[in-house]
Amino acid sequence: MAHHFVLADCNNFYVSCERLFNPKIEKCPVIVLSNNDGCVVSRSQEAKRLGIKMGEPYFKIKDFCKVHKVVVHSSNYELYGDLSKRVMSILSEMADRIELYSIDEAFLRYSDHISPQDLYAKCLEIRRIIKKWVGIPLSLGIAPTKTLAKIATDLAKKTCDAGVFDLYAADIKKVLETYPVGDIWGIGHRLSESLYRLDIRTAWELREMDPNMIRRKMGVNMERIIWELRGVRCLELEAVLPRKNITCSRSFGEIIKEEEVLAEALSSFVNSACIRLREQGSCTQAICVFTESVFDRLTGTRRHNSTVSRFAVATNDTPKIISEAKKCLKQLYKEGEEYKKCGVVLLDLIPEASVVPDLFLGGIDRERSRLMHLVDGINAHFGKNTLFYGAMGVDGAWRGASDKRSSYNTTSWKHLPVARAV
């Protein structure tokens, strides 16, 4: 069946989330940093115009930011995740089908029963509603394929005040003749260099190439891109499948030497992974615990160690998994080592309904399962770690550097503004 694609993309998402709660920085250059305030992961348009690049290490531009009065924020992923869920929830109610592509992007699909003109009006309405109900600015691109929708959304951000770009109403040849081949979805730096050697520098030049020749030289994925640029659908919406494994880890803000502190960090990672595990209705059959320690301070070389432990019966019981993870850590920990990172991977995930009971140990403890879901529900309602396990510690000394992190938290009652009538 024929249908239209729309790509909805939140503009400079992390920056937009910070501006939502601090309107004073609306017209200022703003950047958001990665974990441990390492590098730039989001930039406002004003920051882009100053020449700040994505992925730029913060220590290199720290003085530059002071001189140009750039507002700098540490990442606040809890805030970004909650606002993303709100945006995606609204989008899912306004499309026939939806594919959540990333935290700030989603592909929407509409039947061809709706005309491109009506779809354009609908996209304007979507943009208005998201801005009104959530406060996040949105760009949307309309096209017959996902690859063209990506291009349309990019143009909506760069060239369109309305925030919606309709490729059906545009001169496709003129658009693609000015669109760099390296900016096409799925073509990175390495592939663009290969295309340059074939004297292909624009999306139109790639579109006009012989698909069979390109397939022989560069593979089937590049051939699909050519057909997508021609308006022939090769990529459909992907179903959201349960994860086959779940990883949770983090680099520490400072060196850790004590086993107790390392165990607290690991327990916190296990707790986060188990929440995701239960959200998708799965159980884990094994865990992998890994550590990274500084082997040579001069070169920054790190030593990586890991170990795997299997459960007799698959489980999603957080205390049980924390206990097993701490046993694994005891095998890995070495006195005097300088640890910079640790983490856990939940392996061999299966649906909770498929867990086979052990002859002697039994199966899933339903009372424990209800308790785990009750704790998840309380934390989802009242805020992260309203209830937490003692093994996770209370001071979080291991957490990464985030000196410039905003205090906004839309998932906690105590962070909601209070209005008083006088």
C-alpha positions as a printed NumPy array, in Angstrom:
array([[  0.   ,   0.   ,   0.   ],
       [  1.261,   3.454,  -0.865],
       [  1.915,   5.874,   1.96 ],
       [  3.727,   9.058,   2.941],
       [  6.59 ,   9.445,   5.394],
       [  7.114,  12.32 ,   7.809],
       [ 10.237,  12.703,   9.935],
       [  9.642,  14.74 ,  13.097],
       [ 12.855,  16.053,  14.667],
       [ 13.097,  18.146,  17.855],
       [ 15.306,  21.175,  17.216],
       [ 18.591,  21.163,  19.187],
       [ 16.75 ,  18.922,  21.637],
       [ 18.914,  19.065,  24.779],
       [ 19.305,  22.829,  24.432],
       [ 15.542,  23.231,  23.865],
       [ 14.865,  21.251,  27.07 ],
       [ 17.134,  23.582,  29.062],
       [ 15.564,  26.684,  27.516],
       [ 12.083,  25.409,  28.331],
       [ 12.778,  25.936,  32.043],
       [ 15.024,  28.971,  31.654],
       [ 13.573,  31.409,  29.076],
       [ 16.342,  33.924,  29.856],
       [ 18.73 ,  31.891,  27.657],
       [ 16.324,  31.761,  24.676],
       [ 18.458,  33.995,  22.433],
       [ 21.837,  33.18 ,  23.988],
       [ 24.455,  30.754,  22.625],
       [ 23.932,  27.523,  24.605],
       [ 25.74 ,  24.189,  24.632],
       [ 25.102,  20.943,  26.52 ],
       [ 27.977,  18.643,  27.49 ],
       [ 28.252,  14.856,  27.594],
       [ 28.86 ,  12.71 ,  30.688],
       [ 31.649,  14.055,  32.897],
       [ 31.367,  17.367,  31.016],
       [ 33.549,  15.843,  28.317],
       [ 32.424,  17.214,  24.963],
       [ 29.641,  19.141,  23.229],
       [ 26.552,  17.036,  22.419],
       [ 23.995,  19.768,  21.674],
       [ 24.276,  23.359,  20.392],
       [ 21.876,  26.211,  19.879],
       [ 21.852,  27.971,  16.518],
       [ 23.699,  30.88 ,  18.148],
       [ 26.448,  28.52 ,  19.344],
       [ 26.697,  26.991,  15.864],
       [ 27.17 ,  30.442,  14.359],
       [ 30.074,  31.02 ,  16.757],
       [ 31.783,  27.994,  15.175],
       [ 31.412,  25.548,  18.077],
       [ 31.478,  22.027,  16.606],
       [ 29.564,  18.942,  17.686],
       [ 31.81 ,  16.637,  19.713],
       [ 34.277,  19.433,  20.554],
       [ 36.102,  18.655,  23.851],
       [ 34.966,  21.211,  26.414],
       [ 38.44 ,  21.847,  27.849],
       [ 39.527,  23.157,  24.429],
       [ 36.746,  25.754,  24.202],
       [ 36.295,  26.625,  27.885],
       [ 38.004,  30.036,  27.578],
       [ 36.255,  30.695,  24.248],
       [ 32.884,  30.103,  25.928],
       [ 33.717,  32.579,  28.697],
       [ 34.757,  35.265,  26.214],
       [ 31.613,  34.842,  24.074],
       [ 29.276,  34.345,  27.067],
       [ 28.179,  30.881,  25.988],
       [ 25.759,  29.288,  28.468],
       [ 27.115,  25.838,  29.341],
       [ 25.01 ,  23.013,  30.812],
       [ 25.965,  19.54 ,  31.971],
       [ 23.651,  16.87 ,  30.574],
       [ 20.417,  16.18 ,  32.46 ],
       [ 19.28 ,  12.933,  30.844],
       [ 16.4  ,  12.356,  33.25 ],
       [ 14.827,  15.638,  32.11 ],
       [ 15.523,  14.958,  28.415],
       [ 14.11 ,  11.43 ,  28.631],
       [ 10.868,  12.568,  30.224],
       [ 10.29 ,  15.37 ,  27.712],
       [ 11.084,  12.959,  24.873],
       [  8.41 ,  10.544,  26.129],
       [  5.883,  13.378,  26.188],
       [  6.675,  14.415,  22.622],
       [  6.621,  10.83 ,  21.295],
       [  3.357,  10.081,  23.1  ],
       [  1.658,  12.98 ,  21.314],
       [  3.182,  12.038,  17.949],
       [  2.005,   8.427,  18.301],
       [ -1.596,   9.652,  18.597],
       [ -1.31 ,  11.773,  15.452],
       [ -0.009,   9.214,  12.938],
       [ -1.124,   5.903,  11.448],
       [  2.169,   4.321,  12.521],
       [  5.316,   5.578,  14.234],
       [  8.946,   4.473,  14.547],
       [ 10.908,   6.039,  17.406],
       [ 14.258,   6.549,  15.725],
       [ 16.11 ,   8.319,  18.552],
       [ 15.433,  10.349,  21.692],
       [ 14.505,  13.364,  19.543],
       [ 13.412,  11.865,  16.184],
       [ 10.49 ,   9.768,  14.985],
       [  9.307,   8.596,  11.576],
       [  5.543,   8.939,  11.075],
       [  3.633,   7.088,   8.379],
       [  0.388,   8.181,   6.741],
       [ -1.824,   6.457,   4.191],
       [ -1.963,   7.927,   0.687],
       [ -5.658,   8.589,   1.347],
       [ -4.49 ,  11.904,   2.795],
       [ -3.314,  14.365,   0.153],
       [  0.125,  16.023,   0.436],
       [ -1.646,  19.371,   0.91 ],
       [ -3.701,  18.069,   3.833],
       [ -0.629,  16.333,   5.25 ],
       [  1.276,  19.63 ,   5.168],
       [ -1.535,  21.277,   7.156],
       [ -1.507,  18.364,   9.601],
       [  2.246,  18.743,  10.12 ],
       [  1.795,  22.431,  10.9  ],
       [ -0.827,  21.435,  13.468],
       [  1.491,  18.799,  14.969],
       [  4.231,  21.39 ,  15.306],
       [  1.82 ,  23.843,  16.972],
       [  0.5  ,  21.249,  19.433],
       [  3.963,  19.999,  20.458],
       [  5.102,  23.578,  21.044],
       [  1.969,  24.417,  23.036],
       [  1.651,  21.231,  25.1  ],
       [  5.348,  20.424,  25.688],
       [  7.213,  23.58 ,  24.684],
       [  9.728,  21.9  ,  22.35 ],
       [ 10.23 ,  23.309,  18.803],
       [  9.852,  20.709,  16.06 ],
       [ 10.865,  20.418,  12.392],
       [  9.045,  18.067,  10.016],
       [  9.829,  16.806,   6.52 ],
       [  7.277,  15.205,   4.183],
       [  8.394,  12.79 ,   1.437],
       [  7.607,   9.448,  -0.23 ],
       [ 10.613,   7.633,   1.339],
       [ 12.489,   7.706,   4.657],
       [ 15.731,   8.908,   3.042],
       [ 13.962,  11.802,   1.328],
       [ 12.076,  12.583,   4.551],
       [ 15.45 ,  12.955,   6.299],
       [ 16.537,  15.448,   3.643],
       [ 13.22 ,  17.304,   3.89 ],
       [ 13.524,  17.653,   7.673],
       [ 17.081,  18.927,   7.331],
       [ 15.823,  21.566,   4.894],
       [ 12.914,  22.406,   7.21 ],
       [ 15.481,  23.326,   9.876],
       [ 17.807,  25.273,   7.608],
       [ 15.608,  27.009,   5.048],
       [ 11.992,  27.035,   6.2  ],
       [ 10.508,  29.477,   8.725],
       [  7.327,  27.395,   8.953],
       [  9.309,  24.414,  10.251],
       [  7.739,  22.034,   7.718],
       [  9.232,  21.148,   4.325],
       [  7.118,  19.284,   1.759],
       [  9.216,  17.567,  -0.899],
       [  6.052,  16.805,  -2.92 ],
       [  5.589,  20.549,  -3.496],
       [  9.278,  21.208,  -4.251],
       [ 11.364,  20.833,  -7.388],
       [ 13.087,  17.54 ,  -6.427],
       [ 15.871,  17.966,  -8.967],
       [ 16.681,  21.473,  -7.782],
       [ 16.664,  20.359,  -4.131],
       [ 18.917,  17.354,  -4.676],
       [ 21.32 ,  19.242,  -6.976],
       [ 22.244,  21.513,  -4.058],
       [ 22.207,  18.866,  -1.326],
       [ 25.707,  17.512,  -0.425],
       [ 26.034,  13.77 ,  -0.873],
       [ 27.863,  13.494,   2.465],
       [ 24.784,  14.814,   4.295],
       [ 22.508,  12.015,   3.056],
       [ 21.234,   9.677,   5.775],
       [ 23.436,   6.578,   5.896],
       [ 26.427,   8.124,   4.125],
       [ 29.239,   9.018,   6.485],
       [ 32.698,  10.466,   5.985],
       [ 34.252,   7.263,   4.638],
       [ 31.516,   6.559,   2.077],
       [ 31.383,  10.19 ,   0.947],
       [ 35.11 ,  10.049,   0.156],
       [ 34.509,   6.951,  -1.98 ],
       [ 31.716,   8.793,  -3.801],
       [ 33.94 ,  11.845,  -4.362],
       [ 36.428,   9.588,  -6.126],
       [ 33.587,   8.666,  -8.513],
       [ 32.957,  12.414,  -9.   ],
       [ 29.637,  12.197,  -7.12 ],
       [ 29.202,  15.247,  -4.905],
       [ 25.457,  15.913,  -4.732],
       [ 22.376,  13.855,  -3.937],
       [ 21.15 ,  14.303,  -7.538],
       [ 24.389,  12.955,  -9.008],
       [ 24.066,   9.88 ,  -6.777],
       [ 20.397,   9.475,  -7.712],
       [ 21.312,   9.377, -11.42 ],
       [ 23.974,   6.674, -11.039],
       [ 23.44 ,   3.12 , -12.302],
       [ 22.16 ,   1.169,  -9.257],
       [ 23.731,  -2.1  , -10.435],
       [ 27.15 ,  -0.514, -10.843],
       [ 26.937,   1.155,  -7.427],
       [ 25.886,  -2.144,  -5.874],
       [ 28.934,  -3.909,  -7.312],
       [ 31.277,  -1.171,  -6.118],
       [ 29.71 ,  -0.11 ,  -2.792],
       [ 27.17 ,  -2.716,  -1.713],
       [ 23.426,  -3.165,  -1.474],
       [ 22.865,  -0.412,   1.111],
       [ 24.157,   2.249,  -1.273],
       [ 21.918,   0.842,  -4.004],
       [ 18.934,   1.189,  -1.651],
       [ 19.823,   4.837,  -1.075],
       [ 19.714,   5.465,  -4.849],
       [ 16.252,   3.913,  -5.134],
       [ 15.061,   5.854,  -2.082],
       [ 16.313,   9.1  ,  -3.656],
       [ 14.256,   8.174,  -6.741],
       [ 11.14 ,   7.876,  -4.565],
       [ 11.069,   4.056,  -4.491],
       [ 10.54 ,   2.788,  -0.926],
       [ 13.18 ,   0.325,   0.229],
       [ 13.04 ,   1.134,   3.954],
       [  9.832,   0.644,   5.928],
       [  9.112,   1.489,   9.557],
       [ 10.896,  -0.865,  11.918],
       [  9.04 ,  -2.561,  14.739],
       [ 10.32 ,  -1.873,  18.248],
       [ 11.778,  -5.221,  19.296],
       [ 12.755,  -6.184,  22.838],
       [ 16.461,  -5.741,  23.514],
       [ 18.553,  -8.916,  23.373],
       [ 20.818,  -7.555,  26.103],
       [ 20.865,  -4.456,  28.296],
       [ 24.009,  -2.54 ,  29.219],
       [ 24.409,   0.107,  31.892],
       [ 27.774,   1.697,  32.7  ],
       [ 29.458,   5.034,  33.268],
       [ 32.877,   6.605,  33.554],
       [ 33.539,   8.063,  36.983],
       [ 34.195,  11.727,  37.651],
       [ 37.312,  10.773,  39.605],
       [ 39.511,   7.738,  40.225],
       [ 38.002,   5.119,  42.574],
       [ 40.182,   2.746,  44.587],
       [ 37.777,   1.429,  47.242],
       [ 35.824,  -1.763,  46.534],
       [ 32.843,  -0.483,  48.545],
       [ 32.432,   2.615,  46.381],
       [ 32.848,   0.543,  43.217],
       [ 30.148,  -1.851,  44.493],
       [ 27.765,   1.073,  45.093],
       [ 28.235,   2.299,  41.535],
       [ 27.749,  -1.203,  40.117],
       [ 24.584,  -1.714,  42.207],
       [ 23.164,   1.537,  40.843],
       [ 23.857,   0.393,  37.262],
       [ 22.207,  -2.974,  37.944],
       [ 19.132,  -1.189,  39.311],
       [ 18.825,   0.979,  36.162],
       [ 19.29 ,  -2.042,  33.883],
       [ 16.668,  -4.064,  35.798],
       [ 14.089,  -1.289,  35.431],
       [ 14.537,  -1.454,  31.645],
       [ 14.456,  -5.256,  31.836],
       [ 11.048,  -5.263,  33.536],
       [  9.707,  -2.514,  31.247],
       [ 10.046,  -4.88 ,  28.276],
       [  8.709,  -7.864,  30.255],
       [ 11.953,  -9.837,  30.139],
       [ 14.22 , -11.824,  32.441],
       [ 17.979, -12.274,  32.244],
       [ 19.728, -15.638,  32.22 ],
       [ 23.247, -14.3  ,  32.831],
       [ 25.173, -11.138,  33.676],
       [ 28.527,  -9.757,  32.624],
       [ 30.314,  -7.373,  34.987],
       [ 33.244,  -5.344,  33.621],
       [ 35.726,  -2.8  ,  34.957],
       [ 38.239,  -0.374,  33.492],
       [ 41.248,   0.722,  35.507],
       [ 44.012,   3.191,  34.676],
       [ 47.078,   1.14 ,  33.743],
       [ 49.403,   3.993,  32.795],
       [ 48.612,   7.588,  33.785],
       [ 51.122,   9.054,  31.342],
       [ 49.543,   7.452,  28.273],
       [ 46.017,   7.046,  29.656],
       [ 46.139,   3.311,  28.875],
       [ 43.384,   1.344,  30.602],
       [ 43.123,  -2.276,  31.71 ],
       [ 39.806,  -4.005,  30.905],
       [ 38.52 ,  -6.963,  32.926],
       [ 35.211,  -8.801,  32.862],
       [ 33.495, -11.927,  34.111],
       [ 30.181, -13.665,  33.388],
       [ 27.85 , -15.445,  35.794],
       [ 24.729, -17.442,  34.892],
       [ 21.535, -17.794,  36.908],
       [ 20.01 , -21.205,  37.576],
       [ 16.617, -19.681,  36.753],
       [ 16.153, -16.553,  34.617],
       [ 15.226, -13.555,  36.767],
       [ 14.414,  -9.84 ,  36.813],
       [ 14.674,  -9.535,  40.606],
       [ 16.918,  -6.516,  41.295],
       [ 18.312,  -7.575,  44.733],
       [ 19.163, -11.028,  43.389],
       [ 20.985,  -9.556,  40.374],
       [ 22.781,  -6.976,  42.553],
       [ 23.986,  -9.776,  44.828],
       [ 25.342, -11.765,  41.885],
       [ 26.977,  -8.664,  40.381],
       [ 28.803,  -7.953,  43.647],
       [ 30.118, -11.536,  43.692],
       [ 31.477, -10.965,  40.177],
       [ 33.071,  -7.695,  41.29 ],
       [ 34.932,  -9.497,  44.079],
       [ 36.563, -11.679,  41.417],
       [ 37.639,  -8.627,  39.402],
       [ 38.663,  -6.181,  42.136],
       [ 42.368,  -5.738,  42.842],
       [ 43.731,  -3.766,  45.771],
       [ 45.527,  -0.596,  44.674],
       [ 44.013,  -0.479,  41.154],
       [ 42.715,   2.919,  40.006],
       [ 39.247,   2.34 ,  38.587],
       [ 37.753,   4.769,  36.073],
       [ 34.673,   2.827,  34.91 ],
       [ 32.516,  -0.196,  35.618],
       [ 29.262,  -1.59 ,  34.302],
       [ 26.914,  -4.508,  33.876],
       [ 25.415,  -6.284,  30.87 ],
       [ 22.24 ,  -8.354,  31.282],
       [ 22.598, -11.243,  28.831],
       [ 20.427, -13.853,  27.111],
       [ 17.139, -12.068,  27.732],
       [ 13.905, -14.042,  27.39 ],
       [ 10.221, -13.109,  27.883],
       [  9.104, -13.449,  31.49 ],
       [  6.321, -15.793,  30.366],
       [  8.927, -18.152,  28.831],
       [ 10.939, -18.75 ,  32.021],
       [ 11.187, -22.49 ,  32.702],
       [ 11.091, -23.353,  36.434],
       [ 13.96 , -25.319,  37.954],
       [ 13.053, -28.743,  39.372],
       [ 14.517, -27.861,  42.781],
       [ 14.65 , -24.046,  42.849],
       [ 11.228, -23.415,  41.338],
       [ 10.406, -20.551,  38.97 ],
       [  9.744, -16.829,  39.274],
       [  8.589, -15.752,  42.737],
       [  5.328, -13.945,  41.927],
       [  5.292, -12.047,  45.225],
       [  8.81 , -10.746,  44.563],
       [  7.809,  -9.864,  40.994],
       [  4.846,  -7.822,  42.239],
       [  7.145,  -6.073,  44.732],
       [  9.618,  -5.133,  41.96 ],
       [  6.836,  -3.665,  39.805],
       [  5.424,  -1.805,  42.809],
       [  8.823,  -0.177,  43.467],
       [  9.11 ,   0.725,  39.763],
       [  5.658,   2.317,  39.862],
       [  6.431,   4.404,  42.956],
       [  9.687,   5.67 ,  41.457],
       [  8.001,   6.441,  38.133],
       [  5.32 ,   8.457,  39.923],
       [  7.303,  10.257,  42.621],
       [ 10.73 ,  10.502,  40.971],
       [ 13.799,   8.402,  40.323],
       [ 15.207,   6.639,  43.416],
       [ 12.373,   7.724,  45.709],
       [ 12.822,   4.127,  46.863],
       [ 16.286,   2.662,  46.366],
       [ 18.414,  -0.246,  47.561],
       [ 20.941,   0.247,  50.343],
       [ 23.622,  -1.37 ,  48.189],
       [ 23.469,   1.701,  45.921],
       [ 24.793,   3.979,  48.676],
       [ 23.539,   7.441,  49.569],
       [ 26.234,   9.966,  48.629],
       [ 26.998,   8.945,  45.027],
       [ 30.688,   9.859,  45.341],
       [ 31.394,   7.846,  42.182],
       [ 29.102,   9.888,  39.936],
       [ 30.601,  11.789,  36.992],
       [ 31.366,  15.496,  36.947],
       [ 28.303,  17.625,  36.204],
       [ 29.03 ,  20.978,  37.797],
       [ 26.803,  22.832,  35.332],
       [ 23.815,  20.503,  35.493],
       [ 20.418,  22.16 ,  35.756],
       [ 18.19 ,  21.199,  38.671],
       [ 15.044,  20.835,  36.557],
       [ 13.29 ,  17.486,  36.969],
       [  9.835,  16.977,  35.489],
       [  9.499,  13.531,  37.1  ],
       [  9.753,  14.718,  40.706],
       [  7.034,  16.516,  42.665],
       [  9.571,  18.574,  44.613],
       [ 10.858,  20.186,  41.405],
       [  7.442,  21.361,  40.213],
       [  6.929,  25.149,  40.482],
       [  4.531,  26.363,  43.168],
       [  2.044,  29.156,  42.419],
       [  0.578,  31.1  ,  45.327],
       [ -2.41 ,  33.447,  45.148],
       [ -2.063,  36.702,  47.098]])
